[in-house]
Amino acid sequence: MARCTAPINGHRTASAAANCPACGSRYNRSYSPFSPYSTSYSPFSNSSGSLSSSGGQTRTKARWSSAGSSILYTPAEIRTLTPVRENVEKRSSLPELRDVFLCHAWDDRKDSAKELHDLLESKGITVWFSEKDVLLGSSLLREIDKGLAKSRVGIVLVTPSFLKRIKGEGIADKELSALLARDLLVPIVHNTTFEDLREVSPLLGSRSGLSTIEESMVDVAAKLAELVNPL
């Protein structure tokens, strides 16, 4: 007779129950909320109870998600975005601020950066964007700092072009550390990886963020829009 692999505390995810030799054939049935096989229990679940498991990765709604939201986050995204959201809420009483400051490489201004900008604006998000707001030849970090001061949150679109730019110019650790310490900066990795980012800028790469590797730019924009929108 097959034995349960988690006989005391029960399985904490649907995928764990599915892989159990004793419970695999039963986990899709309806259990009471107190059953050890119930998928309603998870260390990452919230009051809404929304939970999903994709590829062994638990996803749940964020604290700032609206009641009707269908957007789900990984635990790493929740950890990264929660302090940013807290700062967004603190700055919500400053109506003159833009919602988002978008930092990107010059070469991305007409494609990926423009795509992200347009997606955010289509959701009613006001964006500080170089094509409209930043002078040519300005210091990258100086413009990030200025943009953050006038925005609720800053996002850095990390692409191969961006990596080439910061590798050539260099990143001042003290300046970047100050920006990251304010919990207002979210890296968005597109057509590259966090591993590639860490090779060029360990400090910026140490902060996880959002990525288009497993999600589309549309999905990333939806998460950013939800992050900066008031409840």
N, C-alpha and C positions, 0 to 999 in steps of 0.2 A: 504494500500500500504506500502510495506517495505521501511524503510528509511536507507540511508547510515550511517554507524557508524563513518565515517570520511569525512563529506561533504565539509570541507574547504580545508584541505591540501591533501586529498586523502590518499590512503593506501600506506604504505612504503614497504610492503613485499607482496609476492604472497599469503602467508598463511593468512595474515590479510584480504586481499581482498576475499579470499575463504570463510572465516568465516563470512563475512558481509552478512546480510540478503538481501541487495539490490544488491550487486555486485557479490555474490558468483557464480551465473550462467554465469557471463560475463568475469571473470578475465582472462580466458584462451584465449580470442580472441585477435586479433592484434590491439593494440591501438597506437596512435601517441605518440612520445616521450614526448608530453606535457599533455597527458591525466592523470587525477588524479589516474587512475587505472593501469598505466604503471608500470611494474616491473623493468624498467631500472633505476628508481630512488631509491637510497638507501644511507643512510649516510655512508655505508661501501663499496660502489662500487668504482671501480677505473677507470682509463682512458680506459681500455680494455672493460669495461662494463660487464665482466663476473660475473654472480651472480647466486647463488643457495640458495634454502631454504629447509632445511631438518629437519623435526621434529620441525618446528617453529624456527630453528636456521639459521640465515643468514650466508652464506659463500661466499667468494669472493677471487679473485686472489690477491696476495701480490704485493707490489711495485717492488720487486726484481724478480718476476716471468718472465720467458721468454715469448715471444709472443705466442709460441706454447704450453705452459704449460697448463695442465688440472688440476693442483693441486689447491684446494680451501681451504681456512682457515676460522676459526671462528673469530669473532671480538676479543675474548680473546687471541687467538693465534697471531693475528696481533699485538696487544698491547704488548705482551710478546716478540715476535721475532724481532720487528722493531728496538729497541735499540741494540740488539745483531747484527743484520745485519749491522747497522751503524758502529759498531766496527769492524766487519769483513771487511768492505770496507776500513776502515782506516788502517787495518793491511795487506791489499792485496799487498802492495809494499814490503813485507818481504817474499821473496820466500823460505827462509829456514824453515818457519813454517809448521807444519802439519795442515791439514784442521780442524781436530777434535780431542779433547782429550776425551776419553771414560773412565769415572769413574764408577766402579761397585763393587759389593760385590764379594769376592773370590769364594763363592759357585756358582756364576752365570757365571763363566769364560768359562765353557764348553757348556752352553746352551743359555740362552737369550742374554748374553753379546756377546758371539761368533756369534750368529745369527745376531745381530745388526751390529757388526764389519764387518762380511762378506757381508751383504747387502750394507753397505756404500762403502766398497772397490770395490764391483762389479759395483758401479756407478762412479768409478774413484776418490773417496774421500780418502785422506791419513789419517790414524787413529793412534793416540797414544793409545796403548792398553797394558794392564798390562802383558798379556802373552808374549809380545815382549819387553816391555820397562820399566816395573816397577819391582824393586827388592822385594822379599818376606820380610815381616816384616816391611815394610816402613809405616810411618804415613799416614793415609788416606788423611787428609787435606794437609799435606806437598806435597804429590804426586799430588793432585788436583792443588795446586798452581804452582808446577814445570811444570805440563803438560799444564796448561793454558798459562804459559809464553812461551811455545814452540809450541803453537797451536793457530789457529785463533778463535776457540770457544771451550768451554768445555761442555760436556753433562754428566749428572748424571743419570744412570739407576737405578731408585728407584723400588726395588722389596721387597717382604717379607724378603728375606735374607739381603738386604741392610738395612732395617729398624732395624732388630735385631742387626746388626753390629754397627750402629751409636748409637743405644740405649745403648748398652753395653759399648762403648768407650766414649760416650758423644761427643757433638759438641761444640767447642769454638765459642761463638757468635761473638766475635770480628773478628776472622779469617774468619768465614763464611760470615759475613757482608761485609768484605773487598772484598771477591770474588764476591759476588752478586752485589756490587756497581760498579764493573768494567763492568757489563752487558756483560759478556762473558760466563755465566753459564746458561744452560737450563736443567731443570729436565724432565726426561722421565719416566712417571709412568707406570709400567707394573705388572699386576696381583695384584695390590693394588690400593689405591685411594689417592688423595691429602689430604683427611680428615685424613687418617691413617698417612700420612707423617707429617701433622701439629701436631699431637699428640706427635710425637717423636722429631721433629725439627720444631718448629713454624717459625723460620727464613727462612729455606729452603722452607717450605710449603707455605709461604706467596707469593712465586714466582710461578705463574702458568707456565705451559709448555705444553708438548705434552703427550698424554695418549693413551694406546692401548685398553682402555675400549670400544671405539666406532670405532676405526680404527685398522688395522692390523699393525704388525711390519714393513711390507713392505711399507705401507703408511707413517708411521712415518719416516722411513729411506729416503723416497723420499722427504719429507719436509725438513729434515736436509741437504740432498744433495743440494737441491735448495737454502737453506739458505746460504751455504758457497761457492757456485759456483759464479764466477763473471758473470755479465750480458753480 
